[in-house]
Amino acid sequence: MNITLSKTKSHYGFTLIEVLSSLIIISLLIAFLSNILLDISKQRENSLYFNNALMLSEEIITRVRLSRRYAREESIDYQNNPYLNSSIWQNSNPIDCSSISCSGSNLAAFDGYEVFSLAEKQLPNPHIELSRCHRLFCLSIFWSDALSNECDMQEQNNCLSMTFF
């Protein structure tokens, strides 16, 4: 009995389908990983802005507490109280109260101007609101893509809101 072996073709390299399927798998992995890295980068940026806003809020609270009597004075109306009218902070070039003695109004305008200048350096497109909430103060800080002046406390991607003394 003679058994003959047939010659078989040896398989060298990859077929076109194998190459294309591996390229598709690799491109999907790269797209997935880049999406994850982009999300991580956005979360890191939001966290940095939130921390900067938190430091700014501490600065504002400290300055208002140091000038508590003037900031809480009921006889000063909203339009004339520089602590409560943030447009004064942005548009003024106040007297420098760091080297000379100032009135309560000048000190409040100077404090607001300094805080807003600091906010412009640390947050993109900052907007700061300080208002009276009954006998307390309400502070809101918005930044970046905050198109509305509403702080979504569940998301907290672009704002910080708090109430103090």
C-alpha positions in Angstrom: 0.0 0.0 0.0 1.4 3.2 -1.1 0.3 6.2 0.6 0.9 9.4 -1.2 1.0 12.7 0.6 -0.4 15.6 -1.3 1.6 18.7 -1.3 0.0 21.4 0.8 0.6 25.1 0.3 2.4 26.6 3.2 0.7 29.7 4.7 3.0 32.7 4.7 1.9 36.1 6.0 -1.6 37.5 6.6 -4.6 37.7 4.4 -6.1 41.0 3.4 -9.2 40.4 5.6 -7.0 39.7 8.6 -5.1 42.9 8.1 -8.2 45.0 7.6 -10.0 43.5 10.6 -6.9 44.1 12.9 -6.8 47.8 11.6 -10.4 48.3 12.4 -10.0 46.8 15.9 -6.9 49.0 16.6 -8.7 52.2 15.3 -11.7 51.5 17.6 -9.4 51.0 20.6 -7.6 54.3 19.8 -10.9 56.2 19.4 -12.2 54.7 22.7 -9.0 55.6 24.6 -8.8 59.1 23.1 -12.4 59.7 24.3 -11.5 58.6 27.8 -8.4 60.8 27.8 -10.5 63.8 26.6 -13.1 63.2 29.4 -10.3 63.0 32.0 -8.8 66.2 30.7 -12.1 68.1 30.9 -12.7 66.8 34.4 -9.2 67.9 35.4 -9.9 71.4 34.0 -13.3 71.7 35.7 -11.7 70.6 39.0 -9.0 73.2 38.6 -11.6 76.0 37.9 -13.7 74.8 40.8 -10.8 74.9 43.2 -9.8 78.4 41.9 -13.4 79.6 42.4 -13.4 78.1 46.0 -10.2 80.1 46.8 -11.8 83.2 45.3 -14.9 82.7 47.5 -12.7 82.4 50.6 -11.0 85.6 49.6 -14.4 87.4 49.1 -15.8 86.1 52.4 -12.6 87.2 54.3 -12.8 90.7 52.8 -16.5 91.0 53.6 -16.0 89.8 57.1 -13.2 92.3 57.7 -15.5 95.1 56.6 -18.6 93.5 58.1 -20.0 96.7 59.6 -20.0 98.5 56.2 -21.1 95.4 54.2 -24.1 94.8 56.4 -25.2 98.4 56.8 -28.8 98.6 55.9 -28.8 102.3 55.2 -26.7 101.8 52.1 -28.8 100.9 49.1 -27.9 98.2 46.6 -26.7 100.5 43.9 -24.3 102.4 46.1 -22.9 99.4 48.1 -19.7 98.3 46.3 -19.9 94.9 47.9 -23.3 94.1 46.5 -22.9 95.8 43.1 -20.4 93.8 41.1 -20.5 96.1 38.1 -18.5 98.5 40.3 -15.8 95.9 40.6 -15.3 95.5 36.9 -15.6 99.1 35.8 -13.7 101.0 38.4 -10.2 101.9 39.0 -10.5 102.4 42.8 -8.2 104.2 45.3 -5.4 101.9 46.4 -6.4 101.1 50.0 -3.4 98.9 50.6 -1.2 101.8 51.5 -3.5 104.5 52.7 -6.6 104.7 55.0 -9.9 104.5 53.1 -13.6 105.0 53.7 -15.8 101.9 53.8 -17.1 102.6 50.3 -13.6 103.0 48.9 -12.4 99.9 50.7 -15.3 97.9 49.4 -14.7 99.1 45.8 -11.0 98.3 46.2 -11.7 94.8 47.6 -14.1 94.0 44.7 -11.7 95.3 42.1 -8.8 93.2 43.5 -11.0 90.1 43.7 -12.4 90.5 40.2 -8.8 91.1 38.8 -7.8 87.9 40.5 -10.8 86.1 39.1 -9.9 87.2 35.6 -6.5 85.6 36.0 -7.8 82.3 37.4 -11.1 81.7 35.6 -12.2 82.0 32.0 -14.9 84.6 31.6 -15.7 85.0 35.3 -18.9 86.5 36.7 -19.3 87.1 40.4 -22.5 87.9 42.2 -22.7 88.9 45.9 -26.2 89.7 47.1 -28.2 89.9 50.4 -30.3 86.9 51.2 -32.4 88.1 54.2 -29.7 88.7 56.8 -27.1 86.6 55.1 -25.0 87.0 52.0 -25.3 84.8 48.9 -22.2 84.4 46.7 -22.2 82.9 43.2 -19.2 82.5 40.9 -19.7 81.5 37.3 -17.1 80.9 34.6 -16.4 79.7 31.1 -19.3 78.2 29.3 -21.8 79.4 31.8 -24.2 81.1 29.4 -26.9 81.5 32.0 -26.5 82.8 35.5 -28.0 79.7 37.1 -25.8 77.4 39.0 -26.7 73.7 38.6 -25.6 72.4 42.0 -25.8 68.8 40.7 -23.4 69.3 37.8 -21.2 72.0 39.3 -19.2 72.2 36.1 -19.1 75.9 35.8 -20.2 77.5 39.0 -19.9 77.8 42.7 -22.8 79.0 45.0 -22.8 79.5 48.7 -24.4 81.4 51.5 -22.5 82.9 54.5 -23.1 84.9 57.6 
